[in-house]
Amino acid sequence: MLRGQLTFLFILITLFARAASILIPMDEDQKNHLKAYGITFWVLKNGLEADWLLNYRGGSFLMQYSQSIENECKIRGVSYEVLADAKVNTILNEITDPSVNMELVKLEKAPKIAVYSPKNKLPWDDAVTLVLTYAEIPYDILYDDEVLKGELPKYDWLHLHHEDFTGQYGRFWSAYRNADWYMEDVKLQEATAKRNGFRKVSEMKGAVAKDIRNFCAGGGFMFAMCSGPETFDIALAADGVDICESMFDGDGADPQAQSKLDYSKTFAFQNFKLDLNPSNYEFSNIDVTPTRVIDRANDFFTLFDFSAKWDIVPTMLTQNHDKVIKGFMGQTTAFRKDLIKPDVLIMGETKVTNEARYLHGDFGKGQWTFYGGHDPEDYQHAVGDPPTDLSLHPNSPGYRLILNNVLFPAAKKKKQKT
């Protein structure tokens, strides 16, 4: 009798397990939002699928139950719920209701991730590599040699480290030209340019920017933060124009450089003015930092609401448990709205200063996202500051925006009914 009861109980448990799903909530019930993305990436990496429930409990993830997934959630400290089939059906019915601003997106394959980052140690850290490491999402580091050798097409998603694509070494010359790290960086950059057949670092960086542009045109996803978006577009617009003064490349800038810029080549910005003074920290007037007046206590930006069933891409990229994100500064903190091209989508803005913080657009077959600021959990990250300890910020809404972009290439848009 007891044996029969145990057998029956085992069958019930087995049937439950087959029918059950794991929900990873992404609202306030989640203990570790950042590592939750890592769990979802791990599921995809292991050949399984997951559903991204857009606007349901902060953009939750749903996947078929397995003991290994549950164990991984426990190990990484990620909140999860085991749901029976009936509960899952109720959720899916709610999401598919035409009157509700929710949608389901299939995540099918883990994207192969590359980070464009220098191999030498510089006295600052990069928010994207910090959060990828914390979330336990694997990535490869590429720099100029690898890009120029044509390795970008091996990847689905590329992040541009805090970078200067204009060849002016981050405009650190005025304050740090005698620092060991600065002199070492110049030496390494010049050696790399020579090794790849370029006379100047600026010419090499321009070629790299064009290779990245072609990566997007061919279907790649590109994400950039801080000075990356601004200098990337400047380099594209200044293709073939010398915008570097003699301390950067040995000769003076073209006095007609401003008039020779070609804004049709850029991704996001147009009609901007270069700052050709080598003693200034700024590259152009794209960045609002020198003119913005706002108290830190009031520095927030707001994410826009989009239709999950019709504007599915920006909906994915703005998933969050908080729509008002605390601001943070950078070499490029935010973008002047009047210099943004009309076809670029603004996904986040600081209303009181009329500035854009979070942009998205298409280029060829690919897509790109620009995010202003350096570190979402360090308001004014300075040269030499220690890296942010993300174990102290596991629910950071500012860092969540980065990870939305990481998962974005894995998504397959659900076909609309006609």
VOKOLTI-769277 format. One record per residue (C-alpha): residue number from 1; residue in one letter; x, y, z. Coordinates in pm, whole numbers, always signed. Example, Ala and Ser with C-alpha at 12.3 -4.5 7.8 and 13.67 -1.06 7.14 Angstrom:
# residues 2
+-----+------+--------+--------+--------+
: pos : code :   east :  north :     up :
+-----+------+--------+--------+--------+
:   1 :    a :  +1230 :   -450 :   +780 :
:   2 :    s :  +1367 :   -106 :   +714 :
+-----+------+--------+--------+--------+
***
This chain:
# residues 418
+-----+------+--------+--------+--------+
: pos : code :   east :  north :     up :
+-----+------+--------+--------+--------+
:   1 :    m :     +0 :     +0 :     +0 :
:   2 :    l :   +273 :   +245 :   +103 :
:   3 :    r :   +474 :   +152 :   -204 :
:   4 :    g :   +175 :   +225 :   -426 :
:   5 :    q :   +123 :   +564 :   -263 :
:   6 :    l :   +488 :   +654 :   -310 :
:   7 :    t :   +471 :   +552 :   -676 :
:   8 :    f :   +159 :   +765 :   -725 :
:   9 :    l :   +326 :  +1059 :   -552 :
:  10 :    f :   +634 :  +1020 :   -774 :
:  11 :    i :   +414 :  +1024 :  -1084 :
:  12 :    l :   +239 :  +1341 :   -966 :
:  13 :    i :   +570 :  +1512 :   -901 :
:  14 :    t :   +700 :  +1407 :  -1243 :
:  15 :    l :   +388 :  +1533 :  -1420 :
:  16 :    f :   +405 :  +1859 :  -1226 :
:  17 :    a :   +767 :  +1909 :  -1320 :
:  18 :    r :   +691 :  +1854 :  -1687 :
:  19 :    a :   +403 :  +2099 :  -1682 :
:  20 :    a :   +568 :  +2360 :  -1459 :
:  21 :    s :   +757 :  +2671 :  -1562 :
:  22 :    i :   +999 :  +2899 :  -1386 :
:  23 :    l :   +913 :  +3266 :  -1370 :
:  24 :    i :  +1193 :  +3508 :  -1290 :
:  25 :    p :  +1011 :  +3821 :  -1173 :
:  26 :    m :  +1172 :  +4155 :  -1256 :
:  27 :    d :   +964 :  +4383 :  -1035 :
:  28 :    e :  +1036 :  +4479 :   -674 :
:  29 :    d :  +1013 :  +4111 :   -571 :
:  30 :    q :  +1344 :  +4035 :   -744 :
:  31 :    k :  +1642 :  +4017 :   -506 :
:  32 :    n :  +1903 :  +4051 :   -780 :
:  33 :    h :  +1788 :  +4203 :  -1108 :
:  34 :    l :  +2134 :  +4206 :  -1263 :
:  35 :    k :  +2210 :  +3839 :  -1205 :
:  36 :    a :  +1861 :  +3752 :  -1333 :
:  37 :    y :  +1979 :  +3854 :  -1681 :
:  38 :    g :  +2276 :  +3623 :  -1632 :
:  39 :    i :  +2043 :  +3333 :  -1554 :
:  40 :    t :  +1844 :  +3400 :  -1871 :
:  41 :    f :  +2164 :  +3420 :  -2075 :
:  42 :    w :  +2280 :  +3092 :  -1917 :
:  43 :    v :  +1953 :  +2925 :  -2017 :
:  44 :    l :  +1998 :  +3037 :  -2379 :
:  45 :    k :  +2365 :  +2939 :  -2375 :
:  46 :    n :  +2260 :  +2586 :  -2281 :
:  47 :    g :  +2038 :  +2553 :  -2587 :
:  48 :    l :  +1706 :  +2626 :  -2417 :
:  49 :    e :  +1457 :  +2900 :  -2489 :
:  50 :    a :  +1306 :  +3168 :  -2267 :
:  51 :    d :  +1020 :  +3412 :  -2300 :
:  52 :    w :  +1062 :  +3779 :  -2221 :
:  53 :    l :   +731 :  +3904 :  -2080 :
:  54 :    l :   +745 :  +4270 :  -2173 :
:  55 :    n :   +583 :  +4503 :  -1917 :
:  56 :    y :   +472 :  +4208 :  -1704 :
:  57 :    r :   +610 :  +4260 :  -1354 :
:  58 :    g :   +900 :  +4473 :  -1474 :
:  59 :    g :   +983 :  +4263 :  -1780 :
:  60 :    s :   +995 :  +3914 :  -1629 :
:  61 :    f :  +1144 :  +3600 :  -1784 :
:  62 :    l :   +957 :  +3272 :  -1825 :
:  63 :    m :  +1113 :  +2936 :  -1909 :
:  64 :    q :  +1024 :  +2568 :  -1890 :
:  65 :    y :  +1104 :  +2418 :  -1553 :
:  66 :    s :  +1421 :  +2221 :  -1500 :
:  67 :    q :  +1601 :  +2133 :  -1182 :
:  68 :    s :  +1926 :  +2273 :  -1320 :
:  69 :    i :  +1769 :  +2617 :  -1377 :
:  70 :    e :  +1622 :  +2619 :  -1029 :
:  71 :    n :  +1957 :  +2523 :   -881 :
:  72 :    e :  +2132 :  +2797 :  -1077 :
:  73 :    c :  +1885 :  +3055 :   -946 :
:  74 :    k :  +1956 :  +2942 :   -591 :
:  75 :    i :  +2333 :  +2953 :   -641 :
:  76 :    r :  +2326 :  +3303 :   -790 :
:  77 :    g :  +2073 :  +3444 :   -545 :
:  78 :    v :  +1807 :  +3516 :   -808 :
:  79 :    s :  +1439 :  +3519 :   -705 :
:  80 :    y :  +1216 :  +3279 :   -896 :
:  81 :    e :   +871 :  +3122 :   -883 :
:  82 :    v :   +770 :  +2773 :   -996 :
:  83 :    l :   +435 :  +2798 :  -1172 :
:  84 :    a :   +188 :  +2528 :  -1271 :
:  85 :    d :    +54 :  +2518 :  -1624 :
:  86 :    a :   -277 :  +2677 :  -1528 :
:  87 :    k :   -106 :  +2982 :  -1378 :
:  88 :    v :   +118 :  +3021 :  -1685 :
:  89 :    n :   -187 :  +3013 :  -1911 :
:  90 :    t :   -350 :  +3285 :  -1702 :
:  91 :    i :    -41 :  +3504 :  -1739 :
:  92 :    l :    -18 :  +3446 :  -2113 :
:  93 :    n :   -386 :  +3525 :  -2159 :
:  94 :    e :   -334 :  +3851 :  -1972 :
:  95 :    i :    -35 :  +3943 :  -2188 :
:  96 :    t :   -209 :  +3867 :  -2519 :
:  97 :    d :   -514 :  +4078 :  -2429 :
:  98 :    p :   -521 :  +4351 :  -2698 :
:  99 :    s :   -618 :  +4612 :  -2441 :
: 100 :    v :   -312 :  +4549 :  -2225 :
: 101 :    n :    +29 :  +4707 :  -2296 :
: 102 :    m :   +224 :  +4382 :  -2270 :
: 103 :    e :   +383 :  +4138 :  -2514 :
: 104 :    l :   +572 :  +3810 :  -2521 :
: 105 :    v :   +903 :  +3786 :  -2703 :
: 106 :    k :  +1087 :  +3461 :  -2765 :
: 107 :    l :  +1455 :  +3456 :  -2672 :
: 108 :    e :  +1608 :  +3185 :  -2885 :
: 109 :    k :  +1987 :  +3200 :  -2892 :
: 110 :    a :  +2253 :  +3356 :  -2670 :
: 111 :    p :  +2425 :  +3635 :  -2865 :
: 112 :    k :  +2802 :  +3624 :  -2901 :
: 113 :    i :  +2932 :  +3933 :  -2725 :
: 114 :    a :  +3241 :  +4145 :  -2787 :
: 115 :    v :  +3366 :  +4448 :  -2596 :
: 116 :    y :  +3588 :  +4697 :  -2779 :
: 117 :    s :  +3833 :  +4781 :  -2501 :
: 118 :    p :  +4207 :  +4852 :  -2466 :
: 119 :    k :  +4429 :  +4570 :  -2344 :
: 120 :    n :  +4641 :  +4805 :  -2131 :
: 121 :    k :  +4525 :  +4915 :  -1786 :
: 122 :    l :  +4374 :  +5265 :  -1772 :
: 123 :    p :  +4272 :  +5445 :  -1451 :
: 124 :    w :  +3897 :  +5404 :  -1497 :
: 125 :    d :  +3654 :  +5119 :  -1538 :
: 126 :    d :  +3382 :  +5045 :  -1788 :
: 127 :    a :  +3023 :  +4997 :  -1672 :
: 128 :    v :  +2943 :  +4734 :  -1934 :
: 129 :    t :  +3234 :  +4503 :  -1854 :
: 130 :    l :  +3158 :  +4547 :  -1484 :
: 131 :    v :  +2796 :  +4440 :  -1523 :
: 132 :    l :  +2871 :  +4158 :  -1769 :
: 133 :    t :  +3120 :  +4015 :  -1522 :
: 134 :    y :  +2884 :  +4056 :  -1227 :
: 135 :    a :  +2592 :  +3899 :  -1417 :
: 136 :    e :  +2823 :  +3614 :  -1528 :
: 137 :    i :  +2765 :  +3677 :  -1898 :
: 138 :    p :  +3067 :  +3575 :  -2109 :
: 139 :    y :  +3229 :  +3816 :  -2353 :
: 140 :    d :  +3544 :  +3858 :  -2561 :
: 141 :    i :  +3765 :  +4167 :  -2560 :
: 142 :    l :  +3862 :  +4310 :  -2898 :
: 143 :    y :  +4061 :  +4618 :  -2982 :
: 144 :    d :  +4204 :  +4784 :  -3290 :
: 145 :    d :  +4414 :  +4490 :  -3411 :
: 146 :    e :  +4119 :  +4250 :  -3404 :
: 147 :    v :  +3874 :  +4495 :  -3560 :
: 148 :    l :  +4112 :  +4579 :  -3844 :
: 149 :    k :  +4171 :  +4208 :  -3904 :
: 150 :    g :  +3799 :  +4168 :  -3972 :
: 151 :    e :  +3692 :  +3979 :  -3660 :
: 152 :    l :  +3373 :  +4177 :  -3589 :
: 153 :    p :  +3142 :  +3964 :  -3808 :
: 154 :    k :  +3203 :  +3672 :  -3569 :
: 155 :    y :  +2992 :  +3853 :  -3309 :
: 156 :    d :  +2629 :  +3955 :  -3267 :
: 157 :    w :  +2670 :  +4241 :  -3018 :
: 158 :    l :  +2947 :  +4493 :  -2970 :
: 159 :    h :  +3002 :  +4741 :  -2689 :
: 160 :    l :  +3229 :  +5043 :  -2731 :
: 161 :    h :  +3434 :  +5105 :  -2418 :
: 162 :    h :  +3477 :  +5464 :  -2295 :
: 163 :    e :  +3672 :  +5551 :  -2607 :
: 164 :    d :  +3804 :  +5834 :  -2822 :
: 165 :    f :  +3764 :  +5755 :  -3190 :
: 166 :    t :  +3903 :  +6096 :  -3290 :
: 167 :    g :  +4261 :  +6000 :  -3203 :
: 168 :    q :  +4303 :  +6266 :  -2931 :
: 169 :    y :  +4367 :  +6020 :  -2647 :
: 170 :    g :  +4050 :  +6106 :  -2463 :
: 171 :    r :  +4138 :  +6477 :  -2443 :
: 172 :    f :  +4341 :  +6402 :  -2128 :
: 173 :    w :  +4647 :  +6586 :  -2261 :
: 174 :    s :  +4600 :  +6904 :  -2060 :
: 175 :    a :  +4568 :  +6739 :  -1718 :
: 176 :    y :  +4751 :  +6408 :  -1756 :
: 177 :    r :  +5013 :  +6435 :  -2031 :
: 178 :    n :  +5293 :  +6365 :  -1780 :
: 179 :    a :  +5115 :  +6074 :  -1612 :
: 180 :    d :  +5270 :  +5732 :  -1668 :
: 181 :    w :  +4943 :  +5577 :  -1780 :
: 182 :    y :  +4884 :  +5851 :  -2040 :
: 183 :    m :  +5233 :  +5826 :  -2188 :
: 184 :    e :  +5206 :  +5446 :  -2199 :
: 185 :    d :  +4870 :  +5466 :  -2376 :
: 186 :    v :  +5008 :  +5705 :  -2640 :
: 187 :    k :  +5305 :  +5474 :  -2696 :
: 188 :    l :  +5086 :  +5167 :  -2738 :
: 189 :    q :  +4835 :  +5342 :  -2965 :
: 190 :    e :  +5109 :  +5475 :  -3192 :
: 191 :    a :  +5272 :  +5133 :  -3213 :
: 192 :    t :  +4936 :  +4976 :  -3304 :
: 193 :    a :  +4877 :  +5234 :  -3575 :
: 194 :    k :  +5220 :  +5175 :  -3725 :
: 195 :    r :  +5177 :  +4797 :  -3706 :
: 196 :    n :  +4854 :  +4826 :  -3904 :
: 197 :    g :  +4996 :  +5058 :  -4168 :
: 198 :    f :  +4863 :  +5395 :  -4050 :
: 199 :    r :  +5068 :  +5716 :  -4019 :
: 200 :    k :  +4857 :  +5850 :  -3735 :
: 201 :    v :  +4645 :  +5712 :  -3451 :
: 202 :    s :  +4358 :  +5934 :  -3568 :
: 203 :    e :  +4364 :  +5766 :  -3910 :
: 204 :    m :  +4360 :  +5422 :  -3748 :
: 205 :    k :  +4070 :  +5514 :  -3518 :
: 206 :    g :  +3877 :  +5649 :  -3813 :
: 207 :    a :  +3924 :  +5320 :  -3998 :
: 208 :    v :  +3810 :  +5129 :  -3689 :
: 209 :    a :  +3499 :  +5348 :  -3663 :
: 210 :    k :  +3415 :  +5269 :  -4025 :
: 211 :    d :  +3460 :  +4896 :  -3963 :
: 212 :    i :  +3220 :  +4922 :  -3669 :
: 213 :    r :  +2977 :  +5112 :  -3892 :
: 214 :    n :  +2999 :  +4830 :  -4145 :
: 215 :    f :  +2942 :  +4576 :  -3866 :
: 216 :    c :  +2610 :  +4747 :  -3793 :
: 217 :    a :  +2522 :  +4778 :  -4160 :
: 218 :    g :  +2563 :  +4402 :  -4194 :
: 219 :    g :  +2321 :  +4325 :  -3913 :
: 220 :    g :  +2522 :  +4371 :  -3592 :
: 221 :    f :  +2403 :  +4532 :  -3271 :
: 222 :    m :  +2621 :  +4809 :  -3129 :
: 223 :    f :  +2599 :  +4972 :  -2786 :
: 224 :    a :  +2807 :  +5267 :  -2668 :
: 225 :    m :  +2827 :  +5479 :  -2352 :
: 226 :    c :  +2990 :  +5799 :  -2230 :
: 227 :    s :  +3237 :  +5944 :  -2483 :
: 228 :    g :  +3192 :  +5645 :  -2716 :
: 229 :    p :  +2876 :  +5772 :  -2893 :
: 230 :    e :  +3005 :  +6128 :  -2935 :
: 231 :    t :  +3354 :  +6047 :  -3063 :
: 232 :    f :  +3223 :  +5766 :  -3285 :
: 233 :    d :  +2995 :  +6004 :  -3472 :
: 234 :    i :  +3261 :  +6276 :  -3485 :
: 235 :    a :  +3507 :  +6030 :  -3639 :
: 236 :    l :  +3254 :  +5927 :  -3904 :
: 237 :    a :  +3170 :  +6288 :  -3990 :
: 238 :    a :  +3540 :  +6384 :  -4003 :
: 239 :    d :  +3643 :  +6101 :  -4234 :
: 240 :    g :  +3946 :  +6231 :  -4427 :
: 241 :    v :  +3960 :  +6558 :  -4228 :
: 242 :    d :  +4239 :  +6636 :  -3980 :
: 243 :    i :  +4073 :  +6753 :  -3656 :
: 244 :    c :  +4375 :  +6684 :  -3427 :
: 245 :    e :  +4621 :  +6946 :  -3311 :
: 246 :    s :  +4998 :  +6886 :  -3320 :
: 247 :    m :  +5035 :  +6738 :  -2969 :
: 248 :    f :  +4813 :  +6450 :  -3083 :
: 249 :    d :  +4940 :  +6372 :  -3431 :
: 250 :    g :  +5245 :  +6589 :  -3504 :
: 251 :    d :  +5077 :  +6852 :  -3718 :
: 252 :    g :  +4800 :  +7108 :  -3685 :
: 253 :    a :  +4431 :  +7055 :  -3742 :
: 254 :    d :  +4276 :  +7160 :  -4072 :
: 255 :    p :  +4160 :  +7522 :  -4018 :
: 256 :    q :  +3857 :  +7440 :  -4234 :
: 257 :    a :  +3777 :  +7119 :  -4045 :
: 258 :    q :  +3437 :  +7235 :  -3918 :
: 259 :    s :  +3306 :  +7319 :  -4263 :
: 260 :    k :  +3427 :  +6986 :  -4402 :
: 261 :    l :  +3228 :  +6764 :  -4164 :
: 262 :    d :  +2984 :  +6530 :  -4338 :
: 263 :    y :  +2687 :  +6472 :  -4107 :
: 264 :    s :  +2526 :  +6228 :  -4350 :
: 265 :    k :  +2780 :  +5967 :  -4233 :
: 266 :    t :  +2685 :  +5981 :  -3865 :
: 267 :    f :  +2444 :  +5759 :  -3671 :
: 268 :    a :  +2278 :  +6000 :  -3429 :
: 269 :    f :  +2404 :  +6357 :  -3443 :
: 270 :    q :  +2409 :  +6641 :  -3693 :
: 271 :    n :  +2509 :  +7009 :  -3714 :
: 272 :    f :  +2739 :  +6983 :  -3412 :
: 273 :    k :  +3037 :  +7210 :  -3357 :
: 274 :    l :  +3383 :  +7073 :  -3281 :
: 275 :    d :  +3585 :  +7196 :  -2985 :
: 276 :    l :  +3934 :  +7220 :  -3134 :
: 277 :    n :  +4100 :  +7361 :  -2823 :
: 278 :    p :  +4330 :  +7075 :  -2708 :
: 279 :    s :  +4325 :  +7204 :  -2350 :
: 280 :    n :  +3950 :  +7148 :  -2319 :
: 281 :    y :  +3807 :  +6817 :  -2199 :
: 282 :    e :  +3518 :  +6838 :  -2447 :
: 283 :    f :  +3514 :  +6711 :  -2806 :
: 284 :    s :  +3212 :  +6904 :  -2932 :
: 285 :    n :  +2886 :  +7063 :  -2826 :
: 286 :    i :  +2701 :  +6731 :  -2852 :
: 287 :    d :  +2762 :  +6683 :  -2480 :
: 288 :    v :  +2561 :  +6898 :  -2239 :
: 289 :    t :  +2803 :  +6871 :  -1943 :
: 290 :    p :  +2964 :  +7219 :  -1967 :
: 291 :    t :  +2627 :  +7399 :  -1978 :
: 292 :    r :  +2392 :  +7184 :  -1766 :
: 293 :    v :  +2277 :  +7333 :  -1439 :
: 294 :    i :  +2108 :  +7081 :  -1211 :
: 295 :    d :  +2150 :  +6977 :   -851 :
: 296 :    r :  +2254 :  +6617 :   -795 :
: 297 :    a :  +1948 :  +6558 :   -576 :
: 298 :    n :  +1723 :  +6648 :   -870 :
: 299 :    d :  +1924 :  +6476 :  -1143 :
: 300 :    f :  +1697 :  +6206 :  -1284 :
: 301 :    f :  +1594 :  +6095 :  -1630 :
: 302 :    t :  +1266 :  +5939 :  -1735 :
: 303 :    l :  +1216 :  +5642 :  -1965 :
: 304 :    f :   +947 :  +5681 :  -2229 :
: 305 :    d :   +652 :  +5443 :  -2248 :
: 306 :    f :   +609 :  +5255 :  -2575 :
: 307 :    s :   +342 :  +5026 :  -2713 :
: 308 :    a :   +461 :  +4673 :  -2639 :
: 309 :    k :   +256 :  +4525 :  -2922 :
: 310 :    w :   +362 :  +4777 :  -3188 :
: 311 :    d :   +688 :  +4940 :  -3073 :
: 312 :    i :   +847 :  +4621 :  -2956 :
: 313 :    v :  +1215 :  +4717 :  -2991 :
: 314 :    p :  +1211 :  +5026 :  -2767 :
: 315 :    t :   +983 :  +4841 :  -2527 :
: 316 :    m :  +1249 :  +4572 :  -2486 :
: 317 :    l :  +1525 :  +4828 :  -2438 :
: 318 :    t :  +1336 :  +5020 :  -2167 :
: 319 :    q :  +1221 :  +4725 :  -1951 :
: 320 :    n :  +1267 :  +4819 :  -1588 :
: 321 :    h :  +1117 :  +4812 :  -1241 :
: 322 :    d :  +1158 :  +5189 :  -1226 :
: 323 :    k :  +1083 :  +5438 :  -1502 :
: 324 :    v :  +1262 :  +5728 :  -1330 :
: 325 :    i :  +1638 :  +5662 :  -1323 :
: 326 :    k :  +1886 :  +5858 :  -1116 :
: 327 :    g :  +2128 :  +6054 :  -1332 :
: 328 :    f :  +2504 :  +6008 :  -1354 :
: 329 :    m :  +2776 :  +6208 :  -1523 :
: 330 :    g :  +3051 :  +6120 :  -1768 :
: 331 :    q :  +3287 :  +6278 :  -2016 :
: 332 :    t :  +2974 :  +6278 :  -2230 :
: 333 :    t :  +2688 :  +6299 :  -1980 :
: 334 :    a :  +2390 :  +6350 :  -2210 :
: 335 :    f :  +2307 :  +6469 :  -2561 :
: 336 :    r :  +2175 :  +6803 :  -2685 :
: 337 :    k :  +1833 :  +6738 :  -2833 :
: 338 :    d :  +1866 :  +6995 :  -3110 :
: 339 :    l :  +2167 :  +6806 :  -3252 :
: 340 :    i :  +1992 :  +6467 :  -3272 :
: 341 :    k :  +1880 :  +6352 :  -3617 :
: 342 :    p :  +1499 :  +6343 :  -3661 :
: 343 :    d :  +1487 :  +5970 :  -3734 :
: 344 :    v :  +1664 :  +5879 :  -3407 :
: 345 :    l :  +1443 :  +5746 :  -3129 :
: 346 :    i :  +1482 :  +5911 :  -2788 :
: 347 :    m :  +1404 :  +5654 :  -2517 :
: 348 :    g :  +1502 :  +5852 :  -2208 :
: 349 :    e :  +1531 :  +6221 :  -2125 :
: 350 :    t :  +1598 :  +6466 :  -1844 :
: 351 :    k :  +1304 :  +6701 :  -1885 :
: 352 :    v :  +1419 :  +6989 :  -1666 :
: 353 :    t :  +1738 :  +7033 :  -1870 :
: 354 :    n :  +1581 :  +6925 :  -2203 :
: 355 :    e :  +1853 :  +6668 :  -2271 :
: 356 :    a :  +1845 :  +6314 :  -2413 :
: 357 :    r :  +2008 :  +6029 :  -2219 :
: 358 :    y :  +1917 :  +5713 :  -2409 :
: 359 :    l :  +1896 :  +5684 :  -2790 :
: 360 :    h :  +1828 :  +5409 :  -3042 :
: 361 :    g :  +1837 :  +5378 :  -3418 :
: 362 :    d :  +1879 :  +5155 :  -3721 :
: 363 :    f :  +2172 :  +5145 :  -3958 :
: 364 :    g :  +2153 :  +4917 :  -4258 :
: 365 :    k :  +2045 :  +4575 :  -4133 :
: 366 :    g :  +2170 :  +4645 :  -3780 :
: 367 :    q :  +2078 :  +4856 :  -3480 :
: 368 :    w :  +2257 :  +5071 :  -3226 :
: 369 :    t :  +2198 :  +5225 :  -2883 :
: 370 :    f :  +2371 :  +5527 :  -2727 :
: 371 :    y :  +2362 :  +5581 :  -2349 :
: 372 :    g :  +2496 :  +5897 :  -2186 :
: 373 :    g :  +2712 :  +5894 :  -1873 :
: 374 :    h :  +2991 :  +5674 :  -1741 :
: 375 :    d :  +2866 :  +5464 :  -1446 :
: 376 :    p :  +2499 :  +5440 :  -1340 :
: 377 :    e :  +2594 :  +5391 :   -973 :
: 378 :    d :  +2878 :  +5643 :   -947 :
: 379 :    y :  +2745 :  +5994 :   -999 :
: 380 :    q :  +3074 :  +6157 :  -1097 :
: 381 :    h :  +3333 :  +5888 :  -1164 :
: 382 :    a :  +3679 :  +6046 :  -1172 :
: 383 :    v :  +4010 :  +5923 :  -1313 :
: 384 :    g :  +4163 :  +5689 :  -1059 :
: 385 :    d :  +3841 :  +5612 :   -870 :
: 386 :    p :  +3794 :  +5245 :   -770 :
: 387 :    p :  +3549 :  +5034 :   -971 :
: 388 :    t :  +3188 :  +5017 :   -856 :
: 389 :    d :  +3107 :  +4711 :   -644 :
: 390 :    l :  +2788 :  +4587 :   -808 :
: 391 :    s :  +2717 :  +4349 :   -521 :
: 392 :    l :  +2608 :  +4670 :   -345 :
: 393 :    h :  +2372 :  +4759 :   -632 :
: 394 :    p :  +2207 :  +4431 :   -745 :
: 395 :    n :  +1882 :  +4609 :   -831 :
: 396 :    s :  +2028 :  +4904 :  -1023 :
: 397 :    p :  +1773 :  +5031 :  -1280 :
: 398 :    g :  +2050 :  +5224 :  -1457 :
: 399 :    y :  +2253 :  +4909 :  -1510 :
: 400 :    r :  +1942 :  +4719 :  -1619 :
: 401 :    l :  +1927 :  +4932 :  -1933 :
: 402 :    i :  +2268 :  +4799 :  -2034 :
: 403 :    l :  +2158 :  +4439 :  -1987 :
: 404 :    n :  +1838 :  +4495 :  -2186 :
: 405 :    n :  +2067 :  +4570 :  -2478 :
: 406 :    v :  +2276 :  +4258 :  -2415 :
: 407 :    l :  +1970 :  +4031 :  -2443 :
: 408 :    f :  +1816 :  +4227 :  -2729 :
: 409 :    p :  +1988 :  +4032 :  -3013 :
: 410 :    a :  +1850 :  +3704 :  -2872 :
: 411 :    a :  +1492 :  +3817 :  -2927 :
: 412 :    k :  +1272 :  +3713 :  -3211 :
: 413 :    k :   +979 :  +3940 :  -3263 :
: 414 :    k :   +642 :  +3772 :  -3233 :
: 415 :    k :   +454 :  +3800 :  -3562 :
: 416 :    q :   +159 :  +4033 :  -3554 :
: 417 :    k :   -183 :  +3917 :  -3661 :
: 418 :    t :   -321 :  +4088 :  -3967 :
+-----+------+--------+--------+--------+
***
